[in-house]
């Protein structure tokens, strides 16, 4: 099956919202490991299946990924303010 979207052309982060969750702010990380974080409470939903051997590495990288998502959001909001 042909790939419909070339993921290398997607930005690393996307900002998302949903009217069913008006108080939530979602950041979608489009590169491996793909995830959606809700900045309201820093809950993370992984969009990947991980091998047991990958879990330690993932746990170590998670704080940096959350910080990068938060930094992306702050940058985007500062651009709206200008």
Phi and psi in degrees as a GROMACS rama.xvg file:
@    title "Ramachandran Plot"
@    xaxis  label "Phi"
@    yaxis  label "Psi"
@TYPE xy
-72.6481  138.29  UNK-2
-69.0265  126.362  UNK-3
-78.9115  -34.3765  UNK-4
-124.951  127.189  UNK-5
-80.1026  105.474  UNK-6
-66.2371  -16.3482  UNK-7
-71.0914  -15.9893  UNK-8
-91.7987  -8.24243  UNK-9
-80.5888  147.099  UNK-10
-65.45  158.304  UNK-11
-62.296  -38.1186  UNK-12
-124.829  146.382  UNK-13
-127.806  144.62  UNK-14
-96.8102  132.358  UNK-15
-133.76  150.697  UNK-16
-141.353  168.663  UNK-17
-152.215  128.322  UNK-18
-65.5693  -18.5  UNK-19
-72.8686  -16.7173  UNK-20
-130.22  69.7297  UNK-21
-65.0297  -21.132  UNK-22
-95.8132  -1.36363  UNK-23
-96.8463  149.254  UNK-24
-125.648  116.437  UNK-25
-104.89  135.664  UNK-26
-118.302  128.377  UNK-27
-104.948  123.34  UNK-28
-95.5249  117.853  UNK-29
-93.3636  -6.99052  UNK-30
-105.492  164.288  UNK-31
-64.9323  133.025  UNK-32
-82.5239  125.297  UNK-33
-72.7609  139.147  UNK-34
-158.602  166.559  UNK-35
-121.734  128.854  UNK-36
-115.556  137.359  UNK-37
-98.0773  110.517  UNK-38
-69.2704  -14.3108  UNK-39
-60.2131  -39.7802  UNK-40
-136.327  11.1102  UNK-41
58.9175  24.2817  UNK-42
-74.5662  140.498  UNK-43
-120.271  132.08  UNK-44
-114.245  115.758  UNK-45
-80.9078  140.137  UNK-46
-106.35  21.7209  UNK-47
-130.078  156.771  UNK-48
-101.268  133.36  UNK-49
-114.891  142.898  UNK-50
-73.9537  154.082  UNK-51
-55.8844  -37.8583  UNK-52
-67.165  -21.9236  UNK-53
-86.1443  -16.6397  UNK-54
-63.837  -38.9832  UNK-55
-63.5901  -43.9806  UNK-56
-63.4231  -41.1987  UNK-57
-63.8692  -44.3956  UNK-58
-61.5089  -36.2393  UNK-59
-70.5183  -35.0151  UNK-60
-83.2237  -20.6478  UNK-61
-56.2334  -46.8597  UNK-62
-58.4508  -39.122  UNK-63
-67.59  -37.7915  UNK-64
-66.5329  -40.914  UNK-65
-64.1981  -41.4153  UNK-66
-64.6393  -41.7647  UNK-67
-63.0639  -39.3646  UNK-68
-65.1664  -41.6351  UNK-69
-64.8953  -41.5058  UNK-70
-62.7438  -41.2098  UNK-71
-58.9508  -46.5879  UNK-72
-60.9818  -45.9783  UNK-73
-60.5179  -41.2499  UNK-74
-63.0717  -45.2851  UNK-75
-62.8442  -42.1349  UNK-76
-66.7588  -36.1912  UNK-77
-66.0238  -30.9896  UNK-78
-71.0133  -32.0925  UNK-79
-69.6516  -32.8563  UNK-80
-72.4016  -22.3859  UNK-81
